């Protein structure tokens, strides 16, 4: 009887997970279609558009595989529960206590789902760092970003592969090959480290982006005028803010992974409505789709921001005029030998500085456009 109860509880948890997965997969599908349309409209011959399009297709295929594996596991568990119920009614004890085939299917689906998580993390983090790399114009800055990103991405991928070997029960001396161990980075030290490395990767990338935004906007503050953010600058702020939100999600994931690795926490708080239970539904059912949704969301939001501006981006300025000269007034000439009108000189200098500042800002605007 306890096997039937266990399978029923496991099936109810899978149903919640599959609802979360299906809902987020629907969102990912919509964003994928919009992203592909946006990128192909730019022209796939552009290198940036081609790279992003390839990343979106890989992320969507991986997420679809994850969803399919989750559905397969649910159907297998439902079949086992139905077989157990029939065995009880027919008093067939051998059928009741023989769920080996179903558990084998579950182990295979666990391996596939963990593999899709590794793929999504690798591709998603690479897209984030590619955007950071394109955002910084200097050669020295690009070298630093390339070195930091290569180190973080390689370390995250290596540790993720080690954890996946445990989930797939591969025979590695450094991996504990308990069935189901390491599922979606849970229950193992390597899984917690892998999640922590992905958190560090996104947090550092977000800091680079936020610092670039701060430098760009601060450069406008040196002008003696009031400025409104242009479309590109609003997009930069959006990318930085979404990066902080995405990093906060990974903080929760790392906390949950570390808590699941601590048996004392789950022995005292295992309710489905508790913090660990609710967050567990998200990690098991929604983490992989969310990783795919993040870059798609950025692409779609960038396109929407651009459609809100008609024509080229224009800096909104309010220039304080120190001297009011009638339009029909004649050019200012020196009033005395060796002297000149100071108001006219101030006006000429002000106009010259405005032209130079606008040229610098236009160049900075083009750098941002190339990065996006």
C-alpha positions as MATLAB code, in Angstrom:
seq = 'XXXXXXXXXXXXXXXXXXXXXXXXXXXXXXXXXXXXXXXXXXXXXXXXXXXXXXXXXXXXXXXXXXXXXXXXXXXXXXXXXXXXXXXXXXXXXXXXXXXXXXXXXXXXXXXXXXXXXXXXXXXXXXXXXXXXXXXXXXXXXXXXXXXXXXXXXXXXXXXXXXXXXXXXXXXXXXXXXXXXXXXXXXXXXXXXXXXXXXXXXXXXXXXXXXXXXXXXXXXXXXXXXXXXXXXXXXXXXXXXXXXXXXXXXXXXXXXXXXXXXXXXXXXXXXXXXXXXXXXXXXXXXXXXXXXXXXXXXXXXXXXXXXXXXXXXXXXXXXXXXXXXXXXXXXXXXXXXXXXXXXXXXXXXXXXXXXXXXXXXXXXXXXXXXXXX';
ca = [
       0.000    0.000    0.000;
       2.808    2.460    0.792;
       4.119    2.164   -2.765;
       0.763    3.310   -4.114;
       0.728    6.256   -1.700;
       4.309    7.165   -2.635;
       3.564    7.004   -6.347;
       0.415    9.099   -5.914;
       2.299   11.811   -4.033;
       5.113   11.767   -6.572;
       2.555   12.013   -9.367;
       0.863   15.036   -7.761;
       4.200   16.816   -7.507;
       4.947   15.992  -11.135;
       1.590   17.411  -12.156;
       2.418   20.753  -10.520;
       5.835   20.723  -12.163;
       4.374   19.960  -15.573;
       1.843   22.793  -15.250;
       4.689   25.210  -14.514;
       6.761   23.770  -17.346;
       3.942   23.887  -19.903;
       2.992   27.454  -18.976;
       6.534   28.756  -19.287;
       7.137   26.737  -22.442;
       4.129   28.462  -23.998;
       5.658   31.843  -23.119;
       9.010   30.711  -24.491;
       7.355   29.601  -27.729;
       5.710   32.989  -28.214;
       8.943   34.838  -27.477;
      10.893   32.498  -29.764;
       8.583   33.258  -32.685;
       8.814   36.995  -32.000;
      12.601   36.814  -31.616;
      13.082   34.887  -34.862;
      10.868   37.367  -36.692;
      12.769   40.319  -35.229;
      16.191   38.898  -36.061;
      15.292   37.773  -39.576;
      13.800   41.200  -40.266;
      17.233   42.709  -39.607;
      18.823   40.299  -42.040;
      20.494   37.043  -41.058;
      23.615   38.068  -42.969;
      24.508   40.374  -40.097;
      26.868   38.527  -37.791;
      25.168   39.662  -34.575;
      21.714   38.675  -35.842;
      22.980   35.298  -37.055;
      24.617   34.471  -33.724;
      21.551   35.467  -31.734;
      19.261   33.524  -34.063;
      21.372   30.382  -33.668;
      21.361   30.791  -29.877;
      17.580   31.223  -29.803;
      17.029   28.081  -31.890;
      19.335   26.015  -29.660;
      17.663   27.315  -26.502;
      14.196   26.595  -27.832;
      15.121   23.092  -29.003;
      16.670   22.321  -25.624;
      13.619   23.656  -23.778;
      11.291   21.637  -25.999;
      13.330   18.523  -25.200;
      13.058   19.297  -21.486;
       9.283   19.689  -21.770;
       8.971   16.445  -23.700;
      11.012   14.568  -21.089;
       8.854   16.006  -18.307;
       5.680   14.862  -20.091;
       7.137   11.408  -20.646;
       7.944   11.086  -16.942;
       4.420   12.173  -15.976;
       2.809    9.660  -18.297;
       5.091    6.900  -16.990;
       4.185    7.710  -13.380;
       0.485    7.853  -14.223;
       0.702    4.455  -15.881;
       2.465    3.052  -12.810;
      -0.197    4.471  -10.487;
      -2.953    2.959  -12.620;
      -1.182   -0.398  -12.714;
      -0.758   -0.315   -8.932;
      -4.449    0.461   -8.445;
      -5.396   -2.425  -10.721;
      -2.997   -4.708   -8.835;
      -4.666   -3.833   -5.534;
      -8.120   -4.569   -6.893;
      -6.901   -7.872   -8.334;
      -4.654   -8.722   -5.341;
      -1.637   -9.069   -7.629;
       1.234   -8.410   -5.195;
       3.973   -9.045   -7.764;
       2.644   -6.336  -10.093;
       2.199   -3.914   -7.186;
       5.840   -4.066   -6.056;
       7.523   -4.200   -9.472;
       7.868   -0.583  -10.757;
      11.443   -1.111  -11.997;
      10.689   -0.313  -15.640;
       8.916    2.929  -14.723;
      11.761    4.034  -12.464;
      14.214    3.303  -15.287;
      12.229    5.627  -17.541;
      12.292    8.264  -14.810;
      16.081    7.977  -14.527;
      16.484    8.446  -18.274;
      14.210   11.486  -18.237;
      16.201   12.895  -15.307;
      19.392   12.530  -17.322;
      17.835   14.258  -20.344;
      16.393   17.118  -18.289;
      19.695   17.775  -16.528;
      21.453   17.758  -19.891;
      19.051   20.372  -21.247;
      19.742   22.514  -18.182;
      23.470   22.384  -18.958;
      22.836   23.364  -22.588;
      20.575   26.275  -21.644;
      23.008   27.574  -19.041;
      25.961   27.387  -21.435;
      24.156   29.083  -24.328;
      22.283   31.615  -22.181;
      25.391   32.719  -20.280;
      27.350   32.944  -23.540;
      24.693   35.252  -25.004;
      24.858   37.472  -21.910;
      28.642   37.780  -22.135;
      28.556   38.306  -25.899;
      26.348   41.337  -25.335;
      28.727   42.650  -22.670;
      31.672   42.143  -25.021;
      29.966   44.068  -27.825;
      28.928   46.833  -25.464;
      32.467   47.918  -24.530;
      34.283   49.733  -27.357;
      37.893   49.715  -26.109;
      40.349   46.987  -27.094;
      41.751   46.712  -23.565;
      38.282   46.425  -22.071;
      37.316   43.754  -24.595;
      40.379   41.694  -23.687;
      39.532   41.840  -19.996;
      35.919   40.865  -20.687;
      37.014   38.014  -22.960;
      39.372   36.640  -20.311;
      36.864   36.891  -17.452;
      33.982   35.460  -19.480;
      36.061   32.560  -20.826;
      37.145   31.596  -17.327;
      33.645   31.757  -15.844;
      31.929   30.025  -18.752;
      34.489   27.214  -18.895;
      34.333   26.615  -15.140;
      30.532   26.613  -15.110;
      30.317   24.204  -18.031;
      32.922   21.803  -16.617;
      31.260   21.563  -13.204;
      27.825   21.232  -14.827;
      29.026   18.309  -16.926;
      30.403   16.584  -13.822;
      27.037   16.943  -12.076;
      25.223   15.681  -15.184;
      27.411   12.568  -15.162;
      26.079   11.860  -11.685;
      22.478   12.381  -12.805;
      23.007   10.052  -15.763;
      24.755    7.441  -13.571;
      27.987    7.494  -15.538;
      30.857    5.705  -13.869;
      33.184    8.478  -12.781;
      35.391    8.191   -9.724;
      34.596   11.745   -8.576;
      30.836   11.414   -9.053;
      28.505    9.497   -6.797;
      26.386    7.336   -9.105;
      23.238    7.056   -7.013;
      20.162    6.917   -9.292;
      18.626   10.381   -9.590;
      21.573   11.997   -7.859;
      22.314   15.438   -9.338;
      18.933   15.936  -10.984;
      18.832   19.567  -12.152;
      21.899   20.288   -9.974;
      20.103   19.179   -6.794;
      21.325   16.905   -4.053;
      25.058   17.080   -4.814;
      27.955   19.359   -3.978;
      28.877   19.673   -7.647;
      25.322   20.773   -8.443;
      25.423   23.543   -5.837;
      28.803   24.694   -7.137;
      27.530   24.669  -10.733;
      24.502   26.773   -9.776;
      26.763   29.118   -7.828;
      29.088   29.487  -10.815;
      26.165   30.375  -13.080;
      25.076   32.954  -10.514;
      28.589   34.424  -10.432;
      28.732   34.443  -14.238;
      25.515   36.434  -14.588;
      26.239   38.713  -11.632;
      29.650   39.721  -12.987;
      28.231   40.247  -16.483;
      25.453   42.405  -15.048;
      27.995   44.493  -13.147;
      29.961   45.085  -16.357;
      26.762   46.158  -18.123;
      25.629   48.410  -15.292;
      29.056   50.060  -15.114;
      28.996   50.688  -18.867;
      25.550   52.276  -18.553;
      26.765   54.428  -15.673;
      29.786   55.629  -17.653;
      27.671   56.391  -20.700;
      25.062   58.389  -18.775;
      27.652   60.127  -16.602;
      29.395   61.399  -19.733;
      26.217   63.252  -20.603;
      26.139   64.893  -17.180;
      29.220   66.973  -17.972;
      27.145   69.050  -20.408;
      25.514   72.199  -19.072;
      22.022   71.139  -20.139;
      19.205   68.839  -19.168;
      19.101   65.543  -21.058;
      16.434   62.924  -21.593;
      17.517   59.314  -22.162;
      17.429   58.215  -25.773;
      16.038   54.917  -27.009;
      19.405   53.162  -26.913;
      20.088   54.377  -23.388;
      16.683   53.167  -22.228;
      17.503   49.778  -23.712;
      20.827   49.733  -21.856;
      19.057   50.482  -18.589;
      16.527   47.729  -19.361;
      19.322   45.213  -19.971;
      21.028   46.148  -16.705;
      17.797   45.968  -14.700;
      16.757   42.635  -16.224;
      20.248   41.324  -15.458;
      19.810   42.168  -11.787;
      16.407   40.427  -11.730;
      17.844   37.351  -13.460;
      20.744   37.251  -10.988;
      18.258   37.492   -8.105;
      16.461   34.431   -9.503;
      19.757   32.548   -9.486;
      20.321   33.590   -5.868;
      17.069   31.831   -4.944;
      18.066   28.792   -7.002;
      21.442   28.526   -5.266;
      19.787   28.884   -1.848;
      17.337   26.120   -2.716;
      20.049   23.845   -4.099;
      22.126   24.321   -0.970;
      19.091   23.719    1.216;
      18.152   20.529   -0.608;
      21.693   19.310   -0.096;
      21.141   19.794    3.649;
      18.931   16.974    4.904;
      18.236   18.736    8.196;
      16.270   21.478    6.418;
      13.982   19.117    4.527;
      13.448   16.898    7.543;
      11.803   19.843    9.334;
      10.185   21.682    6.410;
       8.878   19.460    3.633;
       5.444   20.941    3.051;
       4.470   21.734   -0.530;
       3.313   25.217    0.547;
       6.563   26.026    2.326;
       9.386   28.143    0.921;
      11.369   25.068   -0.080;
       8.335   23.365   -1.600;
       7.192   26.320   -3.718;
      10.720   27.126   -4.867;
      11.239   23.448   -5.622;
       8.317   23.524   -8.067;
       9.961   26.462   -9.847;
      13.418   24.883  -10.010;
      12.153   21.490  -11.154;
       9.562   22.793  -13.583;
      10.481   26.341  -14.556;
      14.224   26.940  -14.343;
      15.114   25.547  -17.769;
      12.372   27.517  -19.603;
      13.233   30.718  -17.713;
      16.872   30.474  -18.819;
      15.653   30.276  -22.431;
      13.106   33.063  -21.950;
      15.655   35.595  -20.678;
      17.591   36.280  -23.936;
      14.379   36.047  -25.976;
      12.771   38.636  -23.714;
      15.704   41.018  -24.211;
      15.516   40.702  -28.010;
      11.764   41.366  -28.080;
      11.966   44.292  -25.642;
      14.778   45.880  -27.651;
      12.609   45.643  -30.763;
       9.621   47.172  -28.949;
      11.741   50.025  -27.596;
      12.984   50.793  -31.064;
       9.497   50.840  -32.554;
       8.464   53.437  -29.966;
      10.883   55.943  -31.497;
      10.118   57.301  -34.956;
      13.234   57.842  -37.021;
      16.740   58.211  -35.592;
      17.305   58.740  -31.894;
      17.513   62.429  -30.946;
      18.898   63.821  -27.705;
      16.309   65.963  -25.960;
      18.011   69.103  -24.747;
      17.165   72.338  -23.034;
      19.957   74.859  -23.540;
      20.105   77.740  -21.097;
      20.801   80.913  -23.060;
      22.895   83.482  -21.273;
      22.296   86.226  -23.811;
      19.124   87.105  -25.703;
      19.935   88.640  -29.079;
      17.249   89.587  -31.568;
      17.205   87.510  -34.741;
      17.586   90.577  -36.944;
      20.498   91.984  -34.999;
      23.752   92.599  -36.844;
      26.890   90.579  -36.014;
      28.609   91.645  -32.832;
      31.686   93.809  -33.344;
      34.231   95.169  -30.871;
      32.967   98.346  -29.218;
      36.378   99.663  -28.296;
      39.936   99.116  -29.437;
      41.217   95.812  -28.044;
      37.822   94.948  -26.580;
      34.745   92.991  -27.655;
      31.240   92.213  -26.557;
      31.522   89.477  -23.911;
      27.961   88.254  -24.411;
      28.602   87.599  -28.082;
      31.797   85.699  -27.279;
      29.975   83.564  -24.732;
      27.311   82.757  -27.314;
      29.871   81.726  -29.939;
      31.733   79.492  -27.467;
      28.463   77.933  -26.312;
      27.466   77.066  -29.872;
      30.869   75.531  -30.586;
      30.755   73.366  -27.473;
      27.244   72.185  -28.325;
      28.313   71.025  -31.788;
      31.291   69.139  -30.375;
      29.206   67.553  -27.598;
      26.508   66.443  -30.014;
      29.142   64.809  -32.229;
      30.594   62.922  -29.263;
      27.164   61.802  -28.106;
      26.224   60.693  -31.622;
      29.370   58.532  -31.749;
      28.530   57.047  -28.340;
      25.001   56.399  -29.570;
      26.342   54.473  -32.559;
      28.479   52.326  -30.233;
      25.390   51.414  -28.249;
      23.487   50.622  -31.439;
      26.200   48.225  -32.594;
      26.109   46.475  -29.213;
      22.370   45.942  -29.392;
];
